């Protein structure tokens, strides 16, 4: 594994009697696109600000490579920050905004021109040198802010919800651009966001934070397919959760009896030895057909539930169903629209249906992983 560019060793931050970040340890290897993801008030921005030196650490230590930077001011750390509000100098041209840090370091004029030109090519804004920030769109201003931060060749680039002020279409475009730029230059990005899709689109790894702690850390696919707590399962997309108890272990699979008596199967590794569990299925993993429909020849149905359609919503690429089971659970199902007839294929409200899914698509949460009552939100400054 590459050397850690950033290491947090039992870092805590308190504001008076309130603990914003609680005994947080974390390693981020060189060249990784790493995201801190969580709801408002989880401590993600406070963590980023401590790495950048904008907030003092109450206890613990922060390292950039082998250097302990815990007590160093921001300008003495090998980091730069891109903020949500861009923080460009309105009276300076695009060229001078990007060149600002180089001029402070008394870089030769020829080298300034070369580096600024390279950065404008990198962010795809060549020819914009003489424009002022108020002559640029929001996306263009964000690119200039990114170029200004990168031109100083920081060891780590910190991004504090930098796409939050952009509209949805532009935000999606910038997600792709940010990942491209990070891949091209190869430096470590630490990205703070509350947007799950944004984090999953760009990140090599994600730390999902809650109440000042890391709830789960891993690659996007791992967090989505195998969440370990109810909070992560619910925060990263929609999850259907059903209570059950492990009754039998047979090789790579376990049998779980749900509270309604139905027996389902799941990968044994997913249970981690727990007895009382919550069975989880993502909506797109469920197959929904009218009750009584024939099973495809040669197929064996497992993990089957029956219910009634409460609501069917045609949303273009898929149809969302809310299905109520006989035991009163309401499950969400996404059925992809593969036919040209579209809405005519939608099952009707009140129709009896059968739900089934592949046991390998089941994730399991230890009953101890249930969410606690919602923790109080932090003040805005600790987000």
DRENROSE-677593 format. One line per 8 residues: number of its first residue (from 1); their letters; for each residue y negated, z negated, x negated of C-alpha. Coordinates in nm, 2 decimals. Layout:
BEGIN
NUM = a = Y,Z,X  ... $
//
This chain:
BEGIN
1 = xxxxxxxx = 0.00,0.00,0.00  -0.35,0.08,-0.14  -0.57,-0.20,-0.27  -0.76,-0.40,-0.01  -1.12,-0.28,0.01  -1.20,-0.57,0.24  -1.03,-0.91,0.27  -1.13,-1.19,0.50 $
9 = xxxxxxxx = -0.98,-1.53,0.40  -0.98,-1.78,0.69  -1.33,-1.68,0.80  -1.50,-1.89,1.07  -1.84,-1.85,1.22  -2.00,-2.11,1.45  -2.33,-2.09,1.64  -2.40,-2.46,1.70 $
17 = xxxxxxxx = -2.10,-2.60,1.88  -1.97,-2.25,1.98  -1.71,-2.08,1.76  -1.76,-1.70,1.76  -1.50,-1.62,1.50  -1.21,-1.86,1.45  -1.02,-1.88,1.12  -0.98,-1.51,1.08 $
25 = xxxxxxxx = -0.78,-1.36,0.80  -0.76,-0.98,0.75  -0.69,-0.71,0.49  -0.82,-0.36,0.52  -0.68,-0.12,0.26  -0.89,0.14,0.07  -0.96,0.46,0.26  -0.86,0.34,0.61 $
33 = xxxxxxxx = -1.03,0.40,0.93  -1.01,0.05,1.08  -1.14,-0.05,1.42  -1.23,-0.39,1.56  -1.17,-0.36,1.94  -1.23,-0.60,2.22  -1.44,-0.69,2.52  -1.80,-0.82,2.49 $
41 = xxxxxxxx = -1.80,-1.16,2.35  -1.48,-1.14,2.14  -1.65,-1.18,1.80  -1.60,-0.82,1.67  -1.97,-0.75,1.59  -2.01,-1.10,1.44  -1.72,-1.02,1.21  -1.88,-0.69,1.11 $
49 = xxxxxxxx = -2.21,-0.86,1.04  -2.05,-1.12,0.82  -1.88,-0.84,0.62  -2.22,-0.67,0.58  -2.40,-0.99,0.49  -2.62,-1.00,0.80  -2.46,-1.33,0.92  -2.37,-1.63,0.70 $
57 = xxxxxxxx = -2.01,-1.75,0.70  -1.96,-2.10,0.83  -1.63,-2.13,0.63  -1.39,-1.91,0.45  -1.44,-1.62,0.21  -1.51,-1.24,0.22  -1.40,-1.01,-0.06  -1.49,-0.65,-0.13 $
65 = xxxxxxxx = -1.21,-0.54,-0.37  -1.18,-0.83,-0.61  -1.54,-0.95,-0.57  -1.62,-1.25,-0.36  -1.93,-1.15,-0.17  -1.94,-1.44,0.07  -2.28,-1.56,-0.05  -2.43,-1.23,-0.15 $
73 = xxxxxxxx = -2.72,-1.07,0.05  -2.66,-0.73,0.22  -2.84,-0.53,-0.05  -2.60,-0.66,-0.32  -2.29,-0.56,-0.13  -2.12,-0.22,-0.17  -2.15,-0.16,0.21  -2.38,0.04,0.44 $
81 = xxxxxxxx = -2.42,0.00,0.81  -2.47,0.26,1.09  -2.62,0.10,1.40  -2.61,0.20,1.77  -2.98,0.25,1.78  -2.98,0.48,1.47  -3.26,0.29,1.30  -3.42,0.60,1.16 $
89 = xxxxxxxx = -3.78,0.61,1.02  -3.97,0.80,1.29  -4.25,0.90,1.05  -4.02,1.05,0.79  -3.84,1.39,0.80  -3.47,1.42,0.81  -3.47,1.49,0.43  -3.67,1.18,0.36 $
97 = xxxxxxxx = -3.46,0.96,0.59  -3.15,1.06,0.41  -3.31,1.04,0.07  -3.46,0.69,0.13  -3.19,0.49,-0.05  -3.17,0.73,-0.34  -3.55,0.71,-0.39  -3.53,0.33,-0.40 $
105 = xxxxxxxx = -3.27,0.36,-0.67  -3.51,0.60,-0.86  -3.26,0.88,-0.86  -3.39,1.20,-1.02  -3.54,1.45,-0.78  -3.29,1.73,-0.86  -3.00,1.49,-0.79  -3.17,1.37,-0.46 $
113 = xxxxxxxx = -3.20,1.74,-0.34  -2.83,1.81,-0.44  -2.70,1.50,-0.26  -2.91,1.54,0.05  -2.80,1.90,0.08  -2.44,1.80,0.05  -2.48,1.53,0.32  -2.65,1.78,0.56 $
121 = xxxxxxxx = -2.35,2.01,0.51  -2.11,1.73,0.57  -2.27,1.63,0.90  -2.32,1.99,0.99  -2.70,1.98,1.00  -2.81,2.22,0.72  -3.16,2.36,0.79  -3.28,2.04,0.96 $
129 = xxxxxxxx = -3.45,1.90,0.65  -3.81,1.92,0.78  -3.75,1.79,1.14  -3.86,1.45,1.25  -3.62,1.22,1.44  -3.80,1.28,1.77  -3.72,1.65,1.74  -3.35,1.58,1.73 $
137 = xxxxxxxx = -3.09,1.51,2.01  -2.91,1.18,2.02  -2.60,1.32,1.85  -2.81,1.48,1.57  -2.99,1.15,1.51  -2.66,0.98,1.48  -2.55,1.24,1.22  -2.86,1.18,1.02 $
145 = xxxxxxxx = -2.80,0.80,1.03  -2.45,0.86,0.91  -2.57,1.08,0.63  -2.83,0.83,0.52  -2.56,0.56,0.50  -2.31,0.78,0.32  -2.55,0.92,0.06  -2.55,0.59,-0.12 $
153 = xxxxxxxx = -2.18,0.62,-0.17  -2.08,0.27,-0.03  -1.74,0.13,-0.09  -1.72,0.05,0.28  -1.91,0.19,0.58  -1.97,-0.04,0.87  -2.02,0.12,1.21  -2.15,-0.11,1.49 $
161 = xxxxxxxx = -2.08,0.08,1.82  -2.26,0.38,1.68  -2.16,0.61,1.97  -2.26,0.38,2.25  -2.59,0.54,2.33  -2.44,0.89,2.36  -2.33,1.06,2.68  -1.95,1.10,2.74 $
169 = xxxxxxxx = -1.91,1.46,2.63  -2.12,1.41,2.31  -1.94,1.08,2.24  -1.60,1.26,2.24  -1.74,1.53,2.01  -1.87,1.27,1.77  -1.53,1.09,1.77  -1.37,1.40,1.62 $
177 = xxxxxxxx = -1.66,1.45,1.38  -1.65,1.09,1.25  -1.28,1.11,1.18  -1.32,1.45,1.01  -1.60,1.31,0.79  -1.40,1.00,0.70  -1.10,1.21,0.61  -1.31,1.44,0.39 $
185 = xxxxxxxx = -1.49,1.16,0.19  -1.20,0.91,0.19  -1.40,0.59,0.20  -1.32,0.29,0.42  -1.47,0.29,0.77  -1.48,-0.03,0.98  -1.57,0.06,1.33  -1.66,-0.18,1.61 $
193 = xxxxxxxx = -1.62,-0.07,1.97  -1.52,-0.20,2.32  -1.40,0.15,2.41  -1.02,0.17,2.39  -1.00,0.55,2.39  -1.26,0.57,2.12  -1.06,0.33,1.89  -0.73,0.50,1.96 $
201 = xxxxxxxx = -0.87,0.85,1.90  -1.01,0.77,1.55  -0.83,0.47,1.40  -0.55,0.44,1.15  -0.52,0.07,1.26  -0.68,-0.14,1.53  -0.74,-0.51,1.55  -0.76,-0.61,1.92 $
209 = xxxxxxxx = -0.98,-0.92,1.93  -1.01,-1.20,2.19  -1.21,-1.52,2.18  -1.28,-1.49,1.80  -0.92,-1.42,1.70  -0.70,-1.12,1.64  -0.47,-1.09,1.94  -0.27,-0.80,1.79 $
217 = xxxxxxxx = -0.31,-0.57,1.49  -0.14,-0.23,1.43  -0.15,0.14,1.47  -0.28,0.28,1.80  0.07,0.40,1.91  0.22,0.06,1.83  -0.04,-0.13,2.02  -0.01,0.10,2.33 $
225 = xxxxxxxx = 0.37,0.13,2.34  0.46,-0.22,2.22  0.19,-0.47,2.31  0.29,-0.83,2.24  0.06,-1.01,2.48  -0.05,-0.96,2.84  -0.41,-0.93,2.72  -0.34,-0.64,2.49 $
233 = xxxxxxxx = -0.12,-0.47,2.75  -0.40,-0.48,3.00  -0.69,-0.40,2.76  -0.53,-0.09,2.62  -0.49,0.11,2.93  -0.31,0.02,3.26  0.02,-0.18,3.26  0.27,-0.27,3.52 $
241 = xxxxxxxx = 0.41,-0.62,3.45  0.70,-0.78,3.63  0.85,-1.12,3.57  1.21,-1.15,3.47  1.47,-1.33,3.27  1.71,-1.20,3.00  2.07,-1.22,3.12  2.27,-1.03,2.87 $
249 = xxxxxxxx = 2.24,-0.88,2.52  2.45,-0.58,2.44  2.38,-0.42,2.10  2.05,-0.25,2.10  1.98,-0.32,2.47  1.93,-0.62,2.68  1.96,-0.67,3.06  1.67,-0.84,3.24 $
257 = xxxxxxxx = 1.69,-0.96,3.60  1.36,-0.93,3.77  1.25,-1.19,4.02  1.36,-0.96,4.30  1.71,-0.95,4.17  1.70,-0.60,4.03  1.86,-0.56,3.69  1.68,-0.34,3.44 $
265 = xxxxxxxx = 1.73,-0.27,3.07  1.50,-0.28,2.77  1.53,-0.24,2.39  1.67,-0.57,2.25  1.41,-0.57,1.97  1.13,-0.58,2.23  1.24,-0.92,2.36  1.21,-1.10,2.02 $
273 = xxxxxxxx = 1.47,-1.35,2.13  1.28,-1.47,2.44  1.45,-1.56,2.76  1.18,-1.57,3.02  0.98,-1.25,2.98  0.75,-1.00,3.15  0.87,-0.64,3.17  0.61,-0.38,3.11 $
281 = xxxxxxxx = 0.59,-0.01,3.21  0.30,0.22,3.15  0.21,0.43,3.46  0.28,0.76,3.30  0.63,0.65,3.21  0.73,0.61,3.57  0.90,0.89,3.77  0.82,0.88,4.15 $
289 = xxxxxxxx = 1.02,1.08,4.41  1.07,1.04,4.78  1.33,0.78,4.87  1.67,0.96,4.93  1.58,1.25,4.70  1.88,1.38,4.51  1.93,1.28,4.15  1.92,1.57,3.91 $
297 = xxxxxxxx = 2.28,1.69,3.83  2.43,1.52,3.53  2.15,1.25,3.52  2.21,0.88,3.54  1.92,0.68,3.69  1.85,0.34,3.54  1.57,0.09,3.59  1.51,0.18,3.96 $
305 = xxxxxxxx = 1.27,0.02,4.20  1.19,0.12,4.56  0.86,0.10,4.74  0.60,0.25,4.96  0.30,0.46,4.87  -0.02,0.27,4.95  -0.26,0.53,4.81  -0.24,0.87,4.65 $
313 = xxxxxxxx = -0.54,1.00,4.45  -0.55,1.35,4.32  -0.75,1.34,3.99  -0.69,1.68,3.84  -0.45,1.65,3.55  -0.24,1.39,3.74  -0.21,1.21,4.07  -0.24,0.84,4.07 $
321 = xxxxxxxx = -0.02,0.65,4.31  -0.04,0.28,4.41  0.31,0.18,4.52  0.40,-0.15,4.68  0.75,-0.28,4.62  0.95,-0.47,4.87  0.86,-0.79,4.69  0.49,-0.73,4.72 $
329 = xxxxxxxx = 0.41,-0.61,4.37  0.17,-0.32,4.35  0.25,-0.07,4.07  0.04,0.21,3.94  0.20,0.55,3.87  0.05,0.86,3.71  0.24,1.18,3.80  0.13,1.49,3.61 $
337 = xxxxxxxx = 0.04,1.78,3.82  0.26,2.07,3.69  0.26,2.30,3.99  -0.01,2.55,4.09  -0.02,2.42,4.45  -0.18,2.09,4.33  -0.27,1.86,4.61  -0.01,2.00,4.85 $
345 = xxxxxxxx = 0.26,1.83,4.63  0.10,1.49,4.65  0.32,1.23,4.82  0.17,1.08,5.14  0.03,0.74,5.20  0.30,0.53,5.37  0.59,0.74,5.23  0.89,0.55,5.10 $
353 = xxxxxxxx = 0.96,0.64,4.73  1.19,0.56,4.45  1.05,0.47,4.10  1.26,0.50,3.78  1.20,0.50,3.41  1.38,0.53,3.08  1.48,0.19,2.94  1.34,0.29,2.60 $
361 = xxxxxxxx = 0.99,0.31,2.75  1.01,-0.06,2.85  0.80,-0.31,2.66  0.86,-0.68,2.69  0.61,-0.97,2.67  0.73,-1.32,2.60  0.63,-1.54,2.89  0.43,-1.74,2.64 $
369 = xxxxxxxx = 0.22,-1.43,2.59  0.06,-1.46,2.94  -0.31,-1.45,2.94  -0.49,-1.78,2.95  -0.78,-1.82,3.19  -1.07,-1.61,3.07  -1.25,-1.76,2.78  -1.63,-1.80,2.82 $
377 = xxxxxxx = -1.82,-1.50,2.69  -2.03,-1.54,2.38  -2.40,-1.49,2.38  -2.51,-1.13,2.32  -2.58,-1.19,1.95  -2.21,-1.27,1.89  -2.06,-0.96,2.05 $
//
